[in-house]
């Protein structure tokens, strides 16, 4: 059963690597979302500052244009990262299903071997019992 043990171990390692990659992507997605939220907070602070002074009001237009570009970039990053996370989740699901197939097949083979060994053991015990019974009959 060594080949299956090795195959299962390799599949577990591959699954662990895929889970780690997924975790890193999810962390990147959270950072991207936090960055987008930070942009919104910055925009609110700038609106308040622009409303408070005439000089700030004059420069707010240029800032707002830059903020639109930054928000689009942040939204694009979030969208791309979400797609990568979903792809990684699918890879994890596939790797997990593959591992389970190997484990189920391995367990079935072990059960088959155990049943075969039990059948052989029973045959030996039956033969021993028949021999003992035959010998008892010969003595009488």
N, C-alpha and C positions, 0 to 999 in steps of 0.2 A: 504493500500500500504506500510505499515511499513516494512514488511519482505523484500520487494524489496529495500527499502531505506537502510536497514541494510546491505543487500547483496552487494549493490553497494558501500556503504561506505567501507566495508571490502575488496572488490575487489580493490578499489582505494588505500587503505593502502598497500595491498599486491603488487600492481604495483609500488607504491612509493618505497617500500623496495627493490624490484628487480632493479629498476632504480638506487637506491643508491649503491647497490652491483655492478652493471655494471660500474658505475662511478668510484668506487674504483678500480675495476679490470683494467679499462682503464688507470687510473693514474699509477697503478703498471706496466702496459705495457710500458707506456712512460718512467718511471724510468728505466726499464730494457733496453730499447733502448738507453737511455741516458748513462747508464753504459757501454753498448757495444761501443758506440761512444767514451766514455772516454778511453776505452781500446785501441782503434785505435790511439787516440791522444797520449797516453802514449807510445805506440809502436813506433810511429814516433819520439818522443823525445828521446827514448832510441837508436834508429838507429842513430840519429844525434850524440848523445853522444858517442856511440861506434865507430863511424867513426872518431871522433875527438881525441881519445886516444887509445894507444896500449892496456892498461889495460882493457878498456871498450870493445875492440874487443875480448879479450880473454873470458870475462864473458858473452858476448852477446848470445852465443849459448845456455847456460843454461837458460838465460832469455827468449829466443825465445821459447824453449820447454815449459816453464811454461806459456808463453803467449798463446800458442796453446791450452793448457788445459783450461785456463781461458776463451778464446774465445768460445770454445765448450760449456762450462758451461753457458756462457751468451747466446749463440744461443739456447741452450736447454731451458733455462728459458724463453726466448722470445717466442719460439714455444709453450711451455706449457701455457703461459699466453694468447697468441693469441687464443688458443683452449678454454680456460676458458672464455675469452671475448665473443667469438662466441656463446658458450653455454648460457651465461648470456643474450646475445642479443635475442636468441631464446626464453628464458624464459620470457623476457620483451614483446616480440611480442605475445606470447601465453596469458600472463596475460592481455595485452591490448585488444586482441580479445575477451577474456572472459568478460571483463568489458563492452565492446561495446555491446556484446550480451545481457547482463543484462540491460543496458541502453535502448537499442532498444525495448526489451520486455516490460520494464516498461513504456516507452513512448507509445507503442501500447496499453497497458492496460489502461493507462490514457485517451488516445484518444477514446477508446471504451466506457469507463465510461462516458466521456463527451458527446459522441454521444447519448448514452442511456439516459442520463439526459436531453439532448436537445429534444429528442423524447418525453419523458414524459412531459416536460414543454410545448411542442407544443400540445400534446394531451389535457392537462389541458386548454390551451388557446383556442383550438378549441371547447372544451366542453362549456367553458364560453361564447364564441361567439355564439354558437348554442342556449344556454339558453337565452341570451340577445335577439337574433333574434326571438326566440319562444315567449318570453314575449312581444316583440313589436307587434307581430302578434296578440296576444291575446287582446291587448289594442285597437286595431283598430277595 
